[in-house]
Structure formats: structure tokens, C-alpha cells
Amino acid sequence: MQKPMGAQVSHALKARGVDVIFGIPGVHNVEMYRGIEEAGITHVLARHEQGAAFMADGYARATGKPGVCYLITGPGFLNATTALGQAYSDSVPVLALASCLDETSARRGQLHQMRDQAGAGRTVCDWSEEVSEPGAVYQLLDRALAEFSSKRPRPKAMHMPIKALGAPAMAAPEPAAQLPRPQASEAQVRQVVDAVLAADKPLFIFGGGAVGAGVAATEVLRMTGAASFVTYAGRGIVPPKTPLFFGSYLARGDSIPVLNQADLVVVLGSELAEVDLWRDELGYLGRMIRVDLDPEILAQGDPDDLRILGDAPALLQAMAVSIPARTEDRAACWDAAFVDQKRALWRTEVIAERPGIVEVAEALRAVMPEDAMIYSDMTQFAYAAKEVWDMPRAGHWHHPTGFGTLGYALPAGIGGAAARPGLPTVVIAGDYGLQYTLPELGAAVELGLPMPILIWDNGELAEIKDAMVESQIAPNAVVARNPDFLALAKAYGAGAVQPGSLEELQSALLAAFRADGPTVIRMVPGLI
């Protein structure tokens, strides 16, 4: 049976496992909305296209499934490109579907016209293509989903002409089978196991690409006596109380001599980027094993490294099975007292660098539900917390690490909460960054999400001010007049509270999880 292609796209997405779409309807993409309800898909109305794409990002991070957003021609798509750039840098499977003009070569002055919409998408997406034939549309949908499951997940964009969206089209064929991710061979697993067991002081670094390893990472550490670090994205892979765990302090400068005490470093699912290390390179001079889904990352390694193109969680699971057949648990290769001393020292450094934050973070952590999923923004509170806050579960703290976009936390948290109904979701934002996407609070109220929105309100761009002072520049343009966040929250229909102590903050957090909508919790340094 034929239907307008815009409607068929929604049915095709539903058949391929898509249950939620984030977006904003407009005159150009109205045909994309014809089949949403009929297909049984939930649509979440954003207040800005950037928010819609951030919601799709948050949904994808919470579920591991692709996040989908519907966008309008020209400015609507461009509004979303900031969020798509964030998804690209953080390896998040987001699919952006946008309308586009039918013809732009000969005609000028059309509504929402731009010179090269698909080309704009290529600057922030894995690929961005204009497609009008129904068969080609369905083929690209399947290509996007296949690549999300089989390689490093990064955003894709499809642009469909307005006339094509309204033209009759046959239904999409049955979904194609998903492709598996590349796996390390048995011989490669043996190589890694042999190298780790032969090392005197092995050390593992777990990145975001190793999320999903389950208990395998802990078992491998126990059976090998190795020490470990996690990147910010890898927090939770190693449980907090694991012996010989250095935490997420890899960006500390004196982690370099610690790393060089190892005679083998195994890096699993991390590109060891600037935003992981805050230096140009890891600084380790010994033998290294790197496992990653991205051949580009492996190509950047030292030629003497053992480089394996494969899925890090699967390799860890294979190691956990293989090692018991080779050896009993080994004695710890590292001095546990030394590891504890370094962690304590690094925590003290964070306290000195950002006074007042660690105490608040630890008070929140003490009462935070273990299954809470946290979305943070670019704010000093998050920068400090990411180092001192060990997560009990992997993949439960999401931060705009690579692209570093302000305004991420609130809409991404909405997407994450929509993906996990009945489970706790928390937003942490600074007073300035929150204002980038503050109107999305309306979407959270509409959805009735019992979501604490923690605002670290220091009344200034404190990180930038500190950078200016460090560079001997008189602080300039770092103070802005903030709105009354509590009054704004109430205007939207959300709860609002300003705790006066750490105990009141803890109570406010727990009460927010029981509310019938979002609660803005204003945290003022020095007053809690």
C-alpha cells in the first residue's frame, strides 16, 4: 500500500526498533509527522532544534540504541549541528532526518534556503546525504543502523526534499540484519593474555569504548594483579573499591611517572585524546597494547605497539574466560599503599584547585541512587566531580567531553529520562551553560519527569575568569546578570528549592526523585 514517503519513513523507523523521536514540526517537514502516531512512535517536542538533537544524544547514551531527531530545512538543521558535533566527538549514534528544498541551483529567495545543507552536515557528521528516491531513503536508513552497530558509532544525517516527502511511496522492505562489530581473533586474545601474564607490573586503561564489559574487567584485574585507570568516559567500568585502582585521575600531570612504573599498558576503547589527558600524549614510554573499533585511532599508535581492531568488551570477556585455564590468581603486582596515597594526593589537589566543590559532590554521591544516570554540562562542578566521583555503574555519567558544548545537560538529560521511565535521572549544570537551553525545561514539565536539575550558581564564568588570571589578563566579560532561577522554574511549572546546607541538599535531591515533575535545585557556593 502506498503512503506519502514522509509517513513511510516513520513506519520504517518503527520496524527498525525506533520508539521515540525528538523534534520540532514545521511547514517544510510536516509530511514527516504524518505517520508518527500511526506507526506507534512517541514524539517529544523540543523548544529548539539544538535541544532536539541533544535529547536524541541523551537517549542514545542511555539505551545504546540510536537517537533520532526530526528537523526542518536550513536553520532548523543548522541549529542541531552543535549537538551533532558533540555526538561525533563522543561516539554517539544519532540519526538526524531533515527536510530540504527541492531545488537550490536556479531559484533564490526561498524560505530556509541555504547553499549546501548536506555539506554543512558533513562538517559534524560521519556522513550527510541528500536523498529523494524511497528505495534510496530506506537503503540509507539501513546503512546508518548497520554502521551504528558494527563500527565506532557517530551521527549521520539524511536530507529529504519536500516534494519527495509528500509523494506516494511503497513501504520499506523488511529491516536488514544488523552487522556484528569486529572481534579480536583467538590468536590476538592469546597474544594479549600472554603479554599481560608475562609482565611484572601491567596496567590497564579503560575508556568509554570498554563500557559494556560487565564484570569481565574486574575479573581480569583480579586474575592478573594489574593496576588500572579509567578515563572520564570509562568511569564505572572498574568498581570504586577495586584494589589497585587509580581512578579517573589520568589527566593529573604526575600520572606520567606512575604510568612509567608499568612494564605493559593495555588501553581498551580510548583514543587518549586531549580531553582525556589534558596534555598532548599519554607520556608512557614502554610497551603498549591498544584495542579499539576505530582504525584511525590505532594508526596513530607507535608501530611497536600491539594494535587490535576489535570490540574491547568482547576481548575482556574472552580474557576472563581464557586466563583461569592458564594460571591461578596472581599476587598483586603493585603496592596497594602507593595506589591509595596517589589517589588521596590527587583528591587533595582537586579540593585546592576548586574549593567547595568536592564536599558538595561527595554529599550528593552519598545519597545518589546506584542506578541514577547523570548528565552534566561544561561547568566547574562537573570538572571536579569527574575526578573524585567514582561511579558504581559504567555508562551512567554523560558529559559533553570532546566538542565541549554548553547547554548539553538539560536536553540530554530529558532524552535520557524519556528512555528510562521510572529510573532516576539527574542534570548538573552551571548557571551560564544552563541558559543556553533553559527553555527545554518546558519539555521536562510536559513529560512529567521527576528529574533533579542541580544548578551550580557561582554568578560568573569562573573557569574562564581563572584562565584569564592565570594568563595575567584582567578578568573581563565573565560576569553576567543571572535570572531568578527559582522563579523561572516555578513559571514553567517545575519545583524549585535552594538548600542552605549539605543535609538540606541531600534531602532536596531525594525529594526531587519523588516529585511529579522536574525540580530545579540551586546550589550557591558558600551557602551550602
C-alpha positions as CSV (number, residue, x, y, z in Angstrom):
1,M,0.0,0.0,0.0
2,Q,1.3,3.4,-0.9
3,K,1.5,6.3,1.5
4,P,3.4,9.6,1.4
5,M,7.1,8.9,1.8
6,G,7.3,11.0,5.0
7,A,4.8,8.7,6.6
8,Q,6.6,5.6,5.3
9,V,9.9,6.8,6.9
10,S,8.2,6.8,10.4
11,H,6.9,3.2,9.7
12,A,10.4,2.1,8.5
13,L,12.0,3.5,11.7
14,K,9.4,1.8,13.9
15,A,10.1,-1.5,12.1
16,R,13.8,-1.0,12.9
17,G,13.3,-0.5,16.6
18,V,12.9,3.2,16.9
19,D,10.2,4.1,19.6
20,V,11.0,7.7,20.3
21,I,11.7,10.7,18.1
22,F,12.7,14.2,19.2
23,G,12.0,17.2,17.1
24,I,10.0,20.3,16.1
25,P,7.5,20.3,13.3
26,G,7.4,23.0,10.6
27,V,5.9,23.7,7.3
28,H,8.7,22.0,5.4
29,N,8.9,18.8,7.4
30,V,5.2,18.4,8.1
31,E,4.9,15.3,6.0
32,M,7.4,13.6,8.3
33,Y,4.8,14.0,11.0
34,R,2.0,12.3,9.1
35,G,2.9,8.7,10.1
36,I,4.4,9.2,13.6
37,E,1.3,8.3,15.7
38,E,0.1,5.7,13.2
39,A,3.5,4.0,13.5
40,G,3.2,4.0,17.2
41,I,6.2,6.2,17.8
42,T,6.3,8.7,20.7
43,H,7.4,12.3,19.7
44,V,9.0,14.6,22.2
45,L,8.6,18.3,21.4
46,A,11.8,20.3,21.9
47,R,11.9,24.1,22.2
48,H,14.9,24.4,19.9
49,E,16.4,22.1,17.3
50,Q,19.7,22.0,19.3
51,G,17.7,20.7,22.2
52,A,16.1,18.0,20.0
53,A,19.4,16.7,18.9
54,F,20.8,16.8,22.4
55,M,17.8,14.9,23.5
56,A,18.5,12.3,20.9
57,D,22.1,12.1,22.1
58,G,21.0,11.6,25.7
59,Y,18.5,8.9,24.7
60,A,21.2,7.1,22.7
61,R,23.7,7.2,25.6
62,A,21.1,5.9,28.0
63,T,19.9,3.0,25.8
64,G,22.8,2.2,23.4
65,K,20.1,2.5,20.6
66,P,20.2,5.2,18.0
67,G,18.7,8.5,19.0
68,V,16.6,10.0,16.2
69,C,15.6,13.7,15.6
70,Y,13.3,15.2,13.0
71,L,14.5,18.6,11.8
72,I,13.3,21.3,9.4
73,T,15.2,22.8,6.4
74,G,18.0,25.3,6.7
75,P,18.1,27.0,10.1
76,G,16.4,24.0,11.8
77,F,19.1,21.7,10.7
78,L,21.9,24.2,11.4
79,N,20.5,24.7,14.9
80,A,21.1,21.0,15.5
81,T,24.6,20.8,14.2
82,T,26.2,21.8,17.5
83,A,24.6,18.8,19.1
84,L,25.6,16.6,16.1
85,G,29.2,17.8,16.5
86,Q,29.0,16.7,20.2
87,A,27.7,13.3,19.2
88,Y,30.5,12.9,16.7
89,S,33.3,13.7,19.1
90,D,31.8,11.4,21.8
91,S,30.9,8.5,19.6
92,V,27.1,8.6,20.0
93,P,24.7,7.1,17.5
94,V,22.4,10.0,16.5
95,L,20.4,10.0,13.2
96,A,19.2,13.4,12.0
97,L,16.4,13.4,9.5
98,A,15.7,16.7,7.9
99,S,13.6,18.2,5.1
100,C,15.4,20.2,2.4
101,L,14.5,22.3,-0.6
102,D,13.7,20.6,-3.8
103,E,15.9,22.9,-6.0
104,T,18.5,25.4,-5.0
105,S,20.6,25.9,-8.1
106,A,18.4,28.1,-10.2
107,R,16.0,29.6,-7.6
108,R,16.9,32.1,-4.9
109,G,15.0,33.7,-2.0
110,Q,13.2,30.6,-0.9
111,L,12.2,30.1,2.7
112,H,15.0,28.5,4.8
113,Q,17.3,28.4,1.7
114,M,21.0,27.7,2.2
115,R,23.7,27.0,-0.3
116,D,24.6,23.4,0.8
117,Q,22.6,21.9,3.6
118,A,24.0,18.4,3.2
119,G,27.5,19.8,3.0
120,A,27.0,21.6,6.3
121,G,26.1,18.3,7.9
122,R,29.3,16.7,6.6
123,T,31.4,19.1,8.9
124,V,29.9,17.5,12.0
125,C,28.6,14.1,11.0
126,D,30.1,10.8,9.8
127,W,28.1,11.3,6.6
128,S,25.4,13.6,5.5
129,E,23.5,12.9,2.3
130,E,20.5,14.3,0.3
131,V,18.2,11.5,-0.9
132,S,14.8,11.6,-2.6
133,E,14.1,8.1,-4.0
134,P,12.2,6.0,-1.5
135,G,14.3,2.9,-2.2
136,A,17.5,5.0,-1.6
137,V,16.0,6.5,1.6
138,Y,15.3,3.0,3.1
139,Q,18.8,1.9,2.0
140,L,20.4,4.8,3.8
141,L,18.4,4.1,6.9
142,D,19.6,0.5,7.0
143,R,23.2,1.7,6.2
144,A,23.1,4.1,9.2
145,L,21.8,1.4,11.6
146,A,24.3,-1.1,10.3
147,E,27.2,1.3,10.9
148,F,25.9,2.2,14.3
149,S,26.1,-1.4,15.4
150,S,29.2,-2.5,13.6
151,K,31.7,0.3,13.9
152,R,32.5,3.4,16.0
153,P,29.1,5.0,16.3
154,R,28.9,8.5,15.0
155,P,26.0,10.7,13.8
156,K,24.5,10.5,10.3
157,A,22.3,13.0,8.6
158,M,19.7,12.5,5.8
159,H,18.1,15.3,3.9
160,M,14.9,14.7,2.1
161,P,13.3,17.1,-0.5
162,I,9.9,18.5,0.5
163,K,8.1,17.2,-2.7
164,A,9.6,13.7,-2.2
165,L,8.3,13.6,1.4
166,G,4.8,14.2,0.2
167,A,5.0,11.9,-2.9
168,P,3.4,8.4,-2.8
169,A,5.8,5.6,-1.9
170,M,5.7,1.9,-1.2
171,A,6.5,0.7,2.3
172,A,10.1,0.0,3.2
173,P,11.3,-3.6,2.9
174,E,12.0,-5.7,6.0
175,P,14.9,-4.5,8.1
176,A,18.3,-5.8,7.2
177,A,20.1,-7.9,9.7
178,Q,22.5,-5.9,11.9
179,L,26.2,-6.4,11.3
180,P,28.4,-7.5,14.2
181,R,31.3,-5.5,15.4
182,P,34.8,-6.6,14.6
183,Q,36.2,-9.0,17.1
184,A,39.7,-9.9,18.1
185,S,40.8,-13.3,16.9
186,E,41.6,-16.2,19.2
187,A,45.3,-15.7,18.4
188,Q,45.1,-12.0,19.3
189,V,43.4,-12.8,22.6
190,R,46.2,-15.2,23.3
191,Q,48.8,-12.5,22.5
192,V,47.2,-10.1,25.0
193,V,46.8,-12.7,27.7
194,D,50.4,-13.9,27.2
195,A,51.8,-10.4,27.3
196,V,49.8,-9.4,30.5
197,L,50.8,-12.6,32.4
198,A,54.4,-12.1,31.4
199,A,54.5,-8.6,32.6
200,D,55.8,-7.8,36.1
201,K,53.6,-4.6,36.6
202,P,50.8,-4.5,34.0
203,L,48.4,-1.6,34.0
204,F,45.0,-1.2,32.2
205,I,43.4,2.0,31.0
206,F,39.6,1.6,30.3
207,G,38.0,4.2,28.1
208,G,34.4,4.8,27.0
209,G,34.7,2.1,24.3
210,A,35.1,-0.5,27.1
211,V,31.7,0.3,28.6
212,G,29.6,-2.9,28.5
213,A,32.4,-5.2,29.7
214,G,30.3,-6.1,32.7
215,V,32.2,-8.0,35.4
216,A,34.9,-9.1,32.9
217,A,37.1,-6.0,33.6
218,T,37.1,-6.7,37.3
219,E,37.8,-10.3,36.8
220,V,40.7,-9.7,34.5
221,L,42.2,-7.2,37.0
222,R,41.8,-9.7,39.9
223,M,43.3,-12.6,38.0
224,T,46.3,-10.6,36.7
225,G,47.1,-8.4,39.7
226,A,47.2,-5.4,37.4
227,A,46.6,-1.8,38.4
228,S,44.1,0.4,36.5
229,F,42.9,3.8,35.4
230,V,39.7,4.9,33.8
231,T,39.1,7.8,31.5
232,Y,36.2,10.2,32.3
233,A,34.0,8.2,29.9
234,G,35.2,4.9,31.4
235,R,34.1,5.6,35.0
236,G,32.2,2.8,36.5
237,I,33.9,0.1,34.5
238,V,36.1,-0.5,37.5
239,P,34.1,-0.5,40.7
240,P,35.1,2.1,43.3
241,K,36.6,-0.3,45.9
242,T,38.6,-2.4,43.4
243,P,42.2,-2.9,44.6
244,L,45.0,-1.1,42.8
245,F,42.5,1.3,41.1
246,F,44.0,4.8,40.4
247,G,40.6,6.2,39.5
248,S,39.9,8.8,36.8
249,Y,42.9,10.9,37.6
250,L,44.7,10.2,34.3
251,A,44.9,13.9,33.5
252,R,47.0,14.7,36.5
253,G,50.5,15.6,35.4
254,D,52.2,13.3,37.8
255,S,50.2,10.3,36.5
256,I,53.1,10.1,33.9
257,P,55.7,8.7,36.3
258,V,53.0,6.4,37.7
259,L,52.3,5.0,34.2
260,N,56.0,4.5,33.6
261,Q,56.3,2.2,36.6
262,A,54.3,-0.3,34.4
263,D,56.2,-2.6,32.1
264,L,53.0,-3.0,30.0
265,V,50.0,-0.7,29.5
266,V,46.8,-2.0,27.9
267,V,44.5,0.7,26.5
268,L,40.9,-0.5,25.9
269,G,38.5,1.7,24.0
270,S,40.1,5.1,24.4
271,E,41.6,7.4,21.8
272,L,43.7,9.0,24.7
273,A,42.6,12.4,23.3
274,E,43.5,15.8,24.6
275,V,40.2,15.9,26.5
276,D,41.1,12.6,28.2
277,L,44.6,13.7,29.2
278,W,44.8,17.5,29.1
279,R,48.2,17.0,27.6
280,D,49.4,16.2,24.1
281,E,50.1,12.5,24.8
282,L,49.9,9.8,27.4
283,G,53.6,10.1,28.3
284,Y,54.1,6.3,28.7
285,L,57.4,5.1,27.2
286,G,57.1,1.3,27.5
287,R,55.3,-1.4,25.6
288,M,51.6,-0.8,24.9
289,I,48.6,-2.8,23.7
290,R,45.7,-0.9,22.2
291,V,42.3,-2.3,21.4
292,D,39.8,-0.1,19.5
293,L,37.0,-0.1,17.0
294,D,38.4,2.8,15.1
295,P,41.3,2.0,12.7
296,E,42.2,5.8,12.6
297,I,43.0,5.7,16.3
298,L,45.1,2.5,16.0
299,A,47.0,4.0,13.1
300,Q,48.2,6.8,15.4
301,G,49.9,4.4,17.8
302,D,53.5,3.5,17.9
303,P,54.5,0.9,15.3
304,D,55.9,-1.3,18.1
305,D,52.5,-1.4,19.9
306,L,50.3,-4.4,19.6
307,R,47.2,-2.9,17.9
308,I,44.0,-4.8,17.7
309,L,40.9,-3.7,15.7
310,G,38.1,-5.1,17.7
311,D,35.4,-4.7,20.4
312,A,37.0,-4.0,23.8
313,P,34.2,-5.5,26.0
314,A,34.3,-8.7,23.9
315,L,38.0,-9.0,24.3
316,L,37.8,-8.5,28.0
317,Q,35.2,-11.3,28.3
318,A,37.4,-13.6,26.2
319,M,40.3,-12.8,28.5
320,A,38.2,-13.5,31.6
321,V,37.5,-17.0,30.3
322,S,41.0,-17.7,29.0
323,I,43.1,-16.7,32.0
324,P,41.8,-19.2,34.6
325,A,42.9,-22.0,32.3
326,R,46.4,-20.6,32.3
327,T,47.1,-19.6,35.9
328,E,45.7,-19.1,39.3
329,D,45.1,-15.6,40.7
330,R,48.4,-13.8,40.7
331,A,49.6,-11.8,43.7
332,A,49.1,-8.0,43.3
333,C,51.9,-6.6,41.1
334,W,51.6,-3.1,42.6
335,D,51.9,-1.6,46.1
336,A,48.4,-1.0,47.3
337,A,49.6,1.6,49.8
338,F,51.2,3.6,46.9
339,V,48.0,3.5,44.9
340,D,45.9,4.7,47.9
341,Q,48.4,7.5,48.6
342,K,48.4,8.8,45.0
343,R,44.6,8.8,45.0
344,A,44.5,10.8,48.2
345,L,47.0,13.2,46.9
346,W,45.1,13.8,43.7
347,R,41.9,14.3,45.6
348,T,43.6,16.9,47.7
349,E,44.8,18.7,44.6
350,V,41.2,18.9,43.2
351,I,40.0,20.4,46.6
352,A,42.7,23.0,46.4
353,E,42.0,23.9,42.8
354,R,38.3,24.2,43.1
355,P,37.4,24.9,46.7
356,G,34.0,23.9,48.0
357,I,33.0,21.6,45.1
358,V,34.4,18.2,46.3
359,E,32.5,18.4,49.6
360,V,29.2,19.1,47.8
361,A,29.9,16.3,45.2
362,E,30.6,13.8,47.9
363,A,27.4,14.7,49.8
364,L,25.4,14.1,46.7
365,R,27.2,10.9,45.9
366,A,26.4,9.6,49.4
367,V,22.7,9.6,48.7
368,M,22.6,9.2,45.0
369,P,20.7,6.0,43.9
370,E,23.1,3.5,42.4
371,D,21.2,3.3,39.2
372,A,21.0,7.1,38.7
373,M,22.1,8.4,35.3
374,I,23.8,11.7,35.4
375,Y,24.1,14.3,32.6
376,S,26.5,17.2,33.2
377,D,27.3,20.4,31.4
378,M,30.5,22.3,31.0
379,T,30.8,23.6,34.5
380,Q,33.5,23.7,37.2
381,F,31.3,21.4,39.4
382,A,31.4,18.7,36.7
383,Y,35.2,19.2,36.0
384,A,36.0,18.5,39.7
385,A,33.3,15.8,40.2
386,K,34.5,13.8,37.2
387,E,37.8,13.2,39.0
388,V,36.6,12.5,42.6
389,W,33.2,10.8,42.0
390,D,33.7,7.1,41.4
391,M,30.7,5.7,39.6
392,P,29.1,2.4,40.7
393,R,28.0,1.6,37.2
394,A,29.6,2.2,33.8
395,G,27.8,4.4,31.3
396,H,25.9,6.3,33.9
397,W,27.6,9.7,33.8
398,H,27.4,11.5,30.5
399,H,29.4,14.7,29.8
400,P,30.0,16.7,26.6
401,T,33.6,15.7,26.6
402,G,35.0,16.2,23.1
403,F,33.2,19.1,21.4
404,G,32.6,20.7,24.8
405,T,29.2,22.3,24.2
406,L,27.5,24.4,26.7
407,G,23.8,23.7,27.2
408,Y,24.2,19.9,26.8
409,A,23.0,18.6,30.2
410,L,19.3,19.7,30.4
411,P,18.1,18.4,27.0
412,A,20.3,15.4,27.0
413,G,19.0,14.5,30.5
414,I,15.5,14.8,29.2
415,G,16.3,12.4,26.4
416,G,17.9,10.0,28.9
417,A,14.9,10.3,31.3
418,A,12.5,9.6,28.4
419,A,14.5,6.5,27.7
420,R,14.4,5.2,31.2
421,P,10.9,5.8,32.7
422,G,10.8,5.1,36.4
423,L,14.5,5.2,36.8
424,P,16.4,8.2,38.3
425,T,18.0,10.8,36.0
426,V,19.9,13.8,37.2
427,V,21.1,17.0,35.5
428,I,24.1,19.0,36.7
429,A,24.7,22.4,35.0
430,G,26.4,25.7,35.6
431,D,24.4,28.9,35.8
432,Y,25.7,30.1,32.5
433,G,25.6,26.9,30.5
434,L,22.0,26.2,31.6
435,Q,20.8,29.4,30.0
436,Y,21.8,28.0,26.5
437,T,19.0,25.5,26.6
438,L,16.9,26.6,29.6
439,P,13.6,26.6,27.6
440,E,13.8,22.8,27.4
441,L,12.6,22.9,31.0
442,G,9.2,23.2,29.4
443,A,9.6,19.8,27.7
444,A,10.6,18.2,31.0
445,V,7.5,19.7,32.7
446,E,5.3,18.4,29.8
447,L,6.7,15.0,30.2
448,G,6.3,15.0,34.0
449,L,9.9,13.9,34.5
450,P,10.8,13.6,38.2
451,M,14.3,14.9,37.4
452,P,16.5,16.9,39.8
453,I,18.2,19.8,37.9
454,L,21.2,20.8,40.0
455,I,22.5,24.3,39.2
456,W,26.0,25.3,40.3
457,D,25.4,29.1,40.5
458,N,28.6,31.0,41.2
459,G,27.3,34.0,39.3
460,E,30.2,34.1,36.8
461,L,32.1,32.2,34.2
462,A,34.5,31.0,36.9
463,E,36.6,28.7,34.7
464,I,37.2,31.5,32.2
465,K,38.0,34.0,34.9
466,D,40.6,31.7,36.4
467,A,42.1,31.2,33.0
468,M,42.4,34.9,32.5
469,V,44.0,35.4,35.8
470,E,46.5,32.6,35.1
471,S,47.3,34.3,31.8
472,Q,47.8,37.6,33.6
473,I,44.7,39.1,31.9
474,A,42.4,41.3,33.9
475,P,39.1,39.4,34.1
476,N,36.7,40.8,31.5
477,A,33.2,39.8,30.4
478,V,33.0,36.9,32.9
479,V,30.1,38.2,34.9
480,A,26.5,38.2,33.6
481,R,23.2,39.1,35.3
482,N,21.5,35.8,36.1
483,P,17.8,35.4,36.2
484,D,16.0,34.2,39.3
485,F,16.3,30.5,38.5
486,L,13.8,29.5,41.2
487,A,11.2,31.9,39.9
488,L,11.8,30.8,36.3
489,A,11.4,27.1,37.4
490,K,8.1,27.9,39.0
491,A,7.0,29.9,35.9
492,Y,7.5,26.7,33.9
493,G,5.6,24.7,36.4
494,A,8.7,23.0,37.9
495,G,9.6,22.6,41.5
496,A,12.3,25.0,42.9
497,V,14.4,24.9,46.0
498,Q,17.6,26.4,47.4
499,P,19.2,24.3,50.1
500,G,21.1,26.0,52.9
501,S,23.2,23.1,54.0
502,L,24.6,19.8,52.7
503,E,21.9,17.9,54.6
504,E,19.2,20.1,53.0
505,L,20.8,19.4,49.6
506,Q,20.7,15.7,50.2
507,S,17.0,15.9,51.2
508,A,16.2,18.1,48.2
509,L,17.8,15.6,45.8
510,L,15.8,12.6,47.3
511,A,12.6,14.6,47.3
512,A,13.1,15.6,43.6
513,F,13.1,11.9,42.7
514,R,9.7,11.5,44.3
515,A,8.1,14.6,42.6
516,D,5.7,14.6,39.8
517,G,7.9,16.8,37.6
518,P,11.4,18.3,37.4
519,T,12.8,20.2,40.4
520,V,15.4,23.0,40.0
521,I,17.9,22.8,42.9
522,R,20.1,25.9,43.1
523,M,23.4,25.3,44.7
524,V,25.2,28.5,45.7
525,P,28.9,28.2,46.7
526,G,29.5,29.2,50.3
527,L,25.8,28.8,51.2
528,I,25.6,25.0,51.3
